[in-house]
Amino acid sequence: MKKSEYKSYDDLPLFLNADTVAKVLGVSPSSGYELMHEPGFPVLRIGNRMVVPKEQFIQWVKEHTGGGV
């Protein structure tokens, strides 16, 4: 597992792209991209771009890990 460069949720940008999602979760960029296409993952589509609102990402992590990163 890759080590995340982010030390707390406060370090995250307001919107996360696939690369940032992957870095936070410690997975490959392709895994982050695939996750953003999963049903139920909190993605916001802006034209052809996909981003994840920070607060919704934090909530998703809590729901899927039992409390947080």
N, CA, C and O atoms as a GROMACS GRO file, in nm:
protein
  276
    1MET      N    1   0.084  -0.118   0.000
    1MET     CA    2   0.000   0.000   0.000
    1MET      C    3   0.089   0.124   0.000
    1MET      O    4   0.185   0.134   0.076
    2LYS      N    5   0.053   0.218  -0.087
    2LYS     CA    6   0.128   0.342  -0.094
    2LYS      C    7   0.095   0.430   0.025
    2LYS      O    8  -0.016   0.426   0.077
    3LYS      N    9   0.193   0.509   0.067
    3LYS     CA   10   0.171   0.600   0.179
    3LYS      C   11   0.110   0.730   0.127
    3LYS      O   12   0.159   0.788   0.030
    4SER      N   13   0.004   0.776   0.190
    4SER     CA   14  -0.062   0.900   0.150
    4SER      C   15   0.024   1.020   0.186
    4SER      O   16   0.086   1.023   0.293
    5GLU      N   17   0.027   1.118   0.097
    5GLU     CA   18   0.100   1.242   0.127
    5GLU      C   19   0.016   1.336   0.212
    5GLU      O   20   0.066   1.438   0.260
    6TYR      N   21  -0.110   1.304   0.229
    6TYR     CA   22  -0.199   1.387   0.309
    6TYR      C   23  -0.202   1.337   0.452
    6TYR      O   24  -0.219   1.217   0.476
    7LYS      N   25  -0.185   1.427   0.547
    7LYS     CA   26  -0.178   1.390   0.688
    7LYS      C   27  -0.312   1.405   0.760
    7LYS      O   28  -0.335   1.342   0.862
    8SER      N   29  -0.400   1.491   0.705
    8SER     CA   30  -0.533   1.508   0.764
    8SER      C   31  -0.629   1.554   0.656
    8SER      O   32  -0.588   1.595   0.548
    9TYR      N   33  -0.756   1.546   0.686
    9TYR     CA   34  -0.858   1.592   0.592
    9TYR      C   35  -0.842   1.741   0.563
    9TYR      O   36  -0.880   1.786   0.455
   10ASP      N   37  -0.788   1.817   0.657
   10ASP     CA   38  -0.769   1.961   0.637
   10ASP      C   39  -0.674   1.990   0.521
   10ASP      O   40  -0.683   2.096   0.460
   11ASP      N   41  -0.584   1.897   0.491
   11ASP     CA   42  -0.487   1.915   0.383
   11ASP      C   43  -0.547   1.897   0.244
   11ASP      O   44  -0.485   1.934   0.144
   12LEU      N   45  -0.667   1.840   0.237
   12LEU     CA   46  -0.728   1.810   0.107
   12LEU      C   47  -0.783   1.935   0.041
   12LEU      O   48  -0.828   2.028   0.108
   13PRO      N   49  -0.781   1.937  -0.093
   13PRO     CA   50  -0.846   2.047  -0.164
   13PRO      C   51  -0.998   2.035  -0.153
   13PRO      O   52  -1.049   1.931  -0.113
   14LEU      N   53  -1.068   2.141  -0.188
   14LEU     CA   54  -1.214   2.143  -0.179
   14LEU      C   55  -1.277   2.036  -0.270
   14LEU      O   56  -1.377   1.975  -0.233
   15PHE      N   57  -1.218   2.015  -0.388
   15PHE     CA   58  -1.264   1.912  -0.480
   15PHE      C   59  -1.146   1.823  -0.516
   15PHE      O   60  -1.035   1.871  -0.540
   16LEU      N   61  -1.169   1.692  -0.518
   16LEU     CA   62  -1.063   1.595  -0.546
   16LEU      C   63  -1.081   1.537  -0.685
   16LEU      O   64  -1.193   1.506  -0.726
   17ASN      N   65  -0.971   1.522  -0.758
   17ASN     CA   66  -0.977   1.452  -0.886
   17ASN      C   67  -0.936   1.306  -0.862
   17ASN      O   68  -0.908   1.267  -0.749
   18ALA      N   69  -0.934   1.227  -0.968
   18ALA     CA   70  -0.902   1.084  -0.954
   18ALA      C   71  -0.763   1.062  -0.895
   18ALA      O   72  -0.743   0.971  -0.815
   19ASP      N   73  -0.668   1.145  -0.936
   19ASP     CA   74  -0.531   1.130  -0.885
   19ASP      C   75  -0.526   1.157  -0.735
   19ASP      O   76  -0.458   1.085  -0.661
   20THR      N   77  -0.596   1.260  -0.690
   20THR     CA   78  -0.597   1.293  -0.547
   20THR      C   79  -0.669   1.185  -0.467
   20THR      O   80  -0.622   1.147  -0.360
   21VAL      N   81  -0.780   1.136  -0.518
   21VAL     CA   82  -0.852   1.026  -0.451
   21VAL      C   83  -0.757   0.908  -0.433
   21VAL      O   84  -0.751   0.848  -0.325
   22ALA      N   85  -0.683   0.875  -0.539
   22ALA     CA   86  -0.589   0.762  -0.532
   22ALA      C   87  -0.479   0.787  -0.429
   22ALA      O   88  -0.445   0.697  -0.352
   23LYS      N   89  -0.424   0.908  -0.426
   23LYS     CA   90  -0.318   0.940  -0.330
   23LYS      C   91  -0.369   0.931  -0.187
   23LYS      O   92  -0.299   0.878  -0.100
   24VAL      N   93  -0.489   0.981  -0.162
   24VAL     CA   94  -0.544   0.979  -0.026
   24VAL      C   95  -0.566   0.835   0.020
   24VAL      O   96  -0.538   0.801   0.135
   25LEU      N   97  -0.617   0.752  -0.069
   25LEU     CA   98  -0.647   0.614  -0.033
   25LEU      C   99  -0.526   0.522  -0.042
   25LEU      O  100  -0.531   0.407   0.004
   26GLY      N  101  -0.418   0.570  -0.102
   26GLY     CA  102  -0.297   0.489  -0.113
   26GLY      C  103  -0.309   0.379  -0.217
   26GLY      O  104  -0.255   0.270  -0.200
   27VAL      N  105  -0.381   0.409  -0.326
   27VAL     CA  106  -0.398   0.311  -0.434
   27VAL      C  107  -0.343   0.371  -0.563
   27VAL      O  108  -0.303   0.487  -0.567
   28SER      N  109  -0.341   0.291  -0.667
   28SER     CA  110  -0.289   0.338  -0.796
   28SER      C  111  -0.384   0.440  -0.858
   28SER      O  112  -0.503   0.441  -0.826
   29PRO      N  113  -0.333   0.526  -0.946
   29PRO     CA  114  -0.420   0.624  -1.013
   29PRO      C  115  -0.534   0.556  -1.090
   29PRO      O  116  -0.645   0.608  -1.093
   30SER      N  117  -0.506   0.442  -1.151
   30SER     CA  118  -0.613   0.374  -1.225
   30SER      C  119  -0.722   0.322  -1.130
   30SER      O  120  -0.839   0.322  -1.166
   31SER      N  121  -0.683   0.280  -1.010
   31SER     CA  122  -0.783   0.236  -0.911
   31SER      C  123  -0.868   0.354  -0.864
   31SER      O  124  -0.988   0.339  -0.843
   32GLY      N  125  -0.806   0.471  -0.848
   32GLY     CA  126  -0.882   0.590  -0.811
   32GLY      C  127  -0.982   0.627  -0.919
   32GLY      O  128  -1.095   0.664  -0.888
   33TYR      N  129  -0.940   0.617  -1.044
   33TYR     CA  130  -1.028   0.646  -1.157
   33TYR      C  131  -1.144   0.547  -1.162
   33TYR      O  132  -1.259   0.587  -1.182
   34GLU      N  133  -1.114   0.419  -1.144
   34GLU     CA  134  -1.219   0.317  -1.145
   34GLU      C  135  -1.319   0.340  -1.031
   34GLU      O  136  -1.440   0.325  -1.050
   35LEU      N  137  -1.269   0.376  -0.915
   35LEU     CA  138  -1.356   0.401  -0.800
   35LEU      C  139  -1.454   0.514  -0.830
   35LEU      O  140  -1.571   0.508  -0.789
   36MET      N  141  -1.408   0.615  -0.901
   36MET     CA  142  -1.494   0.729  -0.933
   36MET      C  143  -1.606   0.691  -1.030
   36MET      O  144  -1.700   0.768  -1.048
   37HIS      N  145  -1.597   0.575  -1.091
   37HIS     CA  146  -1.702   0.526  -1.181
   37HIS      C  147  -1.796   0.427  -1.113
   37HIS      O  148  -1.891   0.379  -1.175
   38GLU      N  149  -1.770   0.396  -0.987
   38GLU     CA  150  -1.855   0.301  -0.914
   38GLU      C  151  -1.986   0.368  -0.873
   38GLU      O  152  -1.987   0.484  -0.832
   39PRO      N  153  -2.097   0.294  -0.885
   39PRO     CA  154  -2.225   0.348  -0.838
   39PRO      C  155  -2.217   0.379  -0.688
   39PRO      O  156  -2.163   0.300  -0.610
   40GLY      N  157  -2.271   0.491  -0.649
   40GLY     CA  158  -2.272   0.529  -0.508
   40GLY      C  159  -2.153   0.611  -0.464
   40GLY      O  160  -2.154   0.667  -0.354
   41PHE      N  161  -2.050   0.621  -0.548
   41PHE     CA  162  -1.936   0.706  -0.512
   41PHE      C  163  -1.974   0.850  -0.542
   41PHE      O  164  -2.030   0.877  -0.649
   42PRO      N  165  -1.945   0.944  -0.451
   42PRO     CA  166  -1.996   1.081  -0.462
   42PRO      C  167  -1.923   1.168  -0.565
   42PRO      O  168  -1.841   1.253  -0.529
   43VAL      N  169  -1.953   1.146  -0.692
   43VAL     CA  170  -1.886   1.219  -0.799
   43VAL      C  171  -1.976   1.331  -0.851
   43VAL      O  172  -2.097   1.315  -0.866
   44LEU      N  173  -1.914   1.444  -0.877
   44LEU     CA  174  -1.981   1.558  -0.939
   44LEU      C  175  -1.923   1.572  -1.079
   44LEU      O  176  -1.802   1.584  -1.095
   45ARG      N  177  -2.010   1.570  -1.179
   45ARG     CA  178  -1.963   1.582  -1.317
   45ARG      C  179  -1.980   1.727  -1.362
   45ARG      O  180  -2.088   1.786  -1.352
   46ILE      N  181  -1.870   1.782  -1.412
   46ILE     CA  182  -1.870   1.918  -1.464
   46ILE      C  183  -1.820   1.907  -1.608
   46ILE      O  184  -1.699   1.901  -1.632
   47GLY      N  185  -1.912   1.905  -1.701
   47GLY     CA  186  -1.875   1.878  -1.840
   47GLY      C  187  -1.821   1.737  -1.848
   47GLY      O  188  -1.888   1.642  -1.806
   48ASN      N  189  -1.700   1.722  -1.902
   48ASN     CA  190  -1.636   1.591  -1.910
   48ASN      C  191  -1.551   1.560  -1.788
   48ASN      O  192  -1.496   1.450  -1.775
   49ARG      N  193  -1.541   1.656  -1.697
   49ARG     CA  194  -1.455   1.640  -1.579
   49ARG      C  195  -1.533   1.579  -1.463
   49ARG      O  196  -1.651   1.609  -1.443
   50MET      N  197  -1.466   1.494  -1.388
   50MET     CA  198  -1.526   1.433  -1.270
   50MET      C  199  -1.445   1.475  -1.148
   50MET      O  200  -1.323   1.460  -1.146
   51VAL      N  201  -1.514   1.528  -1.047
   51VAL     CA  202  -1.450   1.565  -0.922
   51VAL      C  203  -1.533   1.514  -0.806
   51VAL      O  204  -1.651   1.483  -0.822
   52VAL      N  205  -1.470   1.506  -0.691
   52VAL     CA  206  -1.538   1.459  -0.571
   52VAL      C  207  -1.534   1.570  -0.467
   52VAL      O  208  -1.425   1.612  -0.428
   53PRO      N  209  -1.649   1.619  -0.422
   53PRO     CA  210  -1.649   1.720  -0.316
   53PRO      C  211  -1.584   1.663  -0.189
   53PRO      O  212  -1.615   1.551  -0.148
   54LYS      N  213  -1.496   1.740  -0.129
   54LYS     CA  214  -1.420   1.697  -0.012
   54LYS      C  215  -1.508   1.640   0.099
   54LYS      O  216  -1.481   1.531   0.150
   55GLU      N  217  -1.612   1.712   0.137
   55GLU     CA  218  -1.697   1.667   0.248
   55GLU      C  219  -1.768   1.536   0.217
   55GLU      O  220  -1.783   1.451   0.304
   56GLN      N  221  -1.813   1.520   0.093
   56GLN     CA  222  -1.879   1.395   0.054
   56GLN      C  223  -1.780   1.279   0.050
   56GLN      O  224  -1.815   1.166   0.082
   57PHE      N  225  -1.656   1.307   0.010
   57PHE     CA  226  -1.552   1.204   0.011
   57PHE      C  227  -1.525   1.158   0.154
   57PHE      O  228  -1.516   1.038   0.181
   58ILE      N  229  -1.511   1.253   0.245
   58ILE     CA  230  -1.486   1.219   0.386
   58ILE      C  231  -1.600   1.133   0.440
   58ILE      O  232  -1.575   1.034   0.509
   59GLN      N  233  -1.723   1.170   0.408
   59GLN     CA  234  -1.839   1.092   0.453
   59GLN      C  235  -1.836   0.952   0.394
   59GLN      O  236  -1.865   0.854   0.463
   60TRP      N  237  -1.802   0.940   0.265
   60TRP     CA  238  -1.793   0.809   0.200
   60TRP      C  239  -1.689   0.722   0.269
   60TRP      O  240  -1.713   0.604   0.294
   61VAL      N  241  -1.573   0.779   0.298
   61VAL     CA  242  -1.467   0.704   0.366
   61VAL      C  243  -1.517   0.654   0.501
   61VAL      O  244  -1.497   0.538   0.536
   62LYS      N  245  -1.581   0.742   0.578
   62LYS     CA  246  -1.632   0.703   0.710
   62LYS      C  247  -1.732   0.589   0.699
   62LYS      O  248  -1.730   0.496   0.779
   63GLU      N  249  -1.821   0.597   0.600
   63GLU     CA  250  -1.922   0.493   0.583
   63GLU      C  251  -1.862   0.358   0.542
   63GLU      O  252  -1.916   0.252   0.574
   64HIS      N  253  -1.750   0.363   0.472
   64HIS     CA  254  -1.690   0.240   0.420
   64HIS      C  255  -1.574   0.186   0.502
   64HIS      O  256  -1.518   0.081   0.470
   65THR      N  257  -1.538   0.258   0.607
   65THR     CA  258  -1.427   0.210   0.692
   65THR      C  259  -1.466   0.200   0.839
   65THR      O  260  -1.388   0.153   0.922
   66GLY      N  261  -1.585   0.244   0.870
   66GLY     CA  262  -1.627   0.240   1.009
   66GLY      C  263  -1.572   0.354   1.092
   66GLY      O  264  -1.565   0.343   1.214
   67GLY      N  265  -1.533   0.464   1.028
   67GLY     CA  266  -1.491   0.578   1.108
   67GLY      C  267  -1.392   0.673   1.047
   67GLY      O  268  -1.388   0.789   1.088
   68GLY      N  269  -1.312   0.633   0.951
   68GLY     CA  270  -1.218   0.727   0.890
   68GLY      C  271  -1.095   0.659   0.836
   68GLY      O  272  -1.081   0.537   0.839
   69VAL      N  273  -1.005   0.743   0.785
   69VAL     CA  274  -0.882   0.693   0.722
   69VAL      C  275  -0.782   0.656   0.828
   69VAL      O  276  -0.672   0.611   0.796
   0.00000   0.00000   0.00000
